[in-house]
Amino acid sequence: MTVAETFAEWALALTAADVPAEVRDAATRHLMDGFGCALGAARTDAAPYATALIDGIDEATVIGSGLRASVPRAALANGILVHALDFDDTHAGALVHATAAVLPTAFALGERTRASGIDVLTAAIAGYEIVARVGAAVAHGFHRRGFHATSVCGVFASALIASKLLGSSPQQSVSALGIAGSAAAGSLEFLETGSATKQLHPGFAAMNGIVAARLAAAGAEGPATIFEGTYGLFRAYLDVSIDPAVLTDGLGSRWETTQITIKPYPACQLLHASLDALRASGAIGADIDSITFEIPSGVSSIVGDKPKPRSAYEAKFSIEHCAAVVASDGDLTIGSFDDATIARVSDLAGRVHWTDRAFDGPPADAPGVCVVRLRDGSLLRGEVTASRGGPDAPLSHDELLAKFVANGGTPDQAQELWLLDRPEPIERIFRA
C-alpha cells in the first residue's frame, strides 16, 4: 500500500480502546493547552484579522469571540488564534506546532457532527500522529527549504481528522490526503520582513484539510502517491526520496503524541533551551556585560541577527530580545514583546551573541548552553540537556494551570474553563 493508504486505513480503524491511557492523557493536555493559547490570543487581540472571514453560518464556534461560522471558516479562525501568540506546542523532531493544526479541525467538525468527546479526542490523536511523522521524516527539512512545516504537514493531519469525523470511506480518505497535497504550503519569508504571516498558516492548513475531505467525500479524486510519488511531497518540496517505512512504521505502537513539547515561553521553540540555560546560569538580574549562547548550526537564520526587532512578532524570533528580557525580568510572558519592552531591553539585547555548535539531531531537541560575562569580569555558565515542557521535562500540573490562567486573563473565568481536574475533560466541551 502507499503511505496515504496506510495512514487512512490505520486512522479510520483507530478506536479509543486502541490508544494507551498515557497517549489519551497527553492529547487532552495538548488540546487544553491549545484552547488556552487561543483564548489568550483572542483576549489580547493578537491577530485581529482571525475573524475577518467569518460568514455567520451557524456550524462551529470561534474560540473566545462568541462568534459562529461554517466549519472551514471557524477552523481558519481557530487555527490562527491557537498559533497567534507562538505559545502553542511543538513536536521537536518534526518542528511542527501540532495542536495548531489538529485542534481547529477536530473541534469544528466535532461540534458540527455532534461527535462525542472521546471520538473527537481519538480523531485528534490520529492527526497528531500524522503531522508529527510527516514533519519528522526529514529532520528540519522543510524549514531549510524555506517552508513552514506546520502548514505544509498540518494540512494532511487536518484532512485525515476531517475524513474520520465525516465517516469517509478509505478511498475517500486517501483522496482527501491526495487533494490536501495540492494545498500544502507556508513560506518562511516572514523572517526577512518581520511580518506575521506565520500566524495564518495553521488556519490555512486546518481549513484546506477540511475542504479536501469534503471534496473527496463528494467524489473528487486525489493521488494515492502524494507522499512518495515522483511529484509527491518529499521529492517536489525537498528533492529527496524517502523510504515509506520512515512514515508508517510503528503506527499504533510508537506514539508521537507523547513526544510533543508544551511551551513555557511564548516564543520560537528554537530559543527555549537557550533561555532555560540562561536561567540556569544564575545571571538573572545580575550586572551583565554580555551573553553568549551555543546554538545548533543553522538556527541563527531563524532566531539570530534581530537585536532591534521591527515588530512584536519578530521579537518572538529574536534570541537577543528574548534573552535580554529573561535576564532582566526573570521570565518571558505574552506581555514581553510590546514596543516599550523592546526599547527597555535594547541595550542588553545588543550584547547578546551566539556561536554555532554541531548537533546530530533535530535542532529543537538540542541542549542549551550559555556563558554570561558580568561587568566585574566573572563568568557564569548555564547548561540544560533540553528545553522544559518536553517528554523528558514536562510542565507540572500547576505550571500548566498557571499558563492557562495567564492566557485566560481573568483568573476566576479561566479556572472555570480549566477541565483537566475534572473527569472526561474533552467530553465536557462537546456536551456544552
URSULNOR-V977107 format. One record per helix or strand of 2 or more residues. SS is the DSSP state (a for helix, b for strand). FROM is the first residue (numbers start at 1). LEN is the number of residues. Records with the same first field share a line. If there is no record, write none. Layout:
# URSULNOR-V977107
SS: FROM-LEN ; FROM-LEN
This chain:
# URSULNOR-V977107
a: 3-11 ; 16-3 ; 21-24 ; 48-4 ; 71-13 ; 98-15 ; 117-20 ; 141-4 ; 149-18 ; 170-14 ; 190-4 ; 198-20 ; 233-6 ; 244-5 ; 256-4 ; 269-12 ; 300-4 ; 312-4 ; 319-11 ; 339-6 ; 346-4 ; 363-3 ; 397-12 ; 411-7 ; 425-7
b: 60-3 ; 67-3 ; 90-2 ; 260-2 ; 288-9 ; 352-6 ; 368-7 ; 379-6
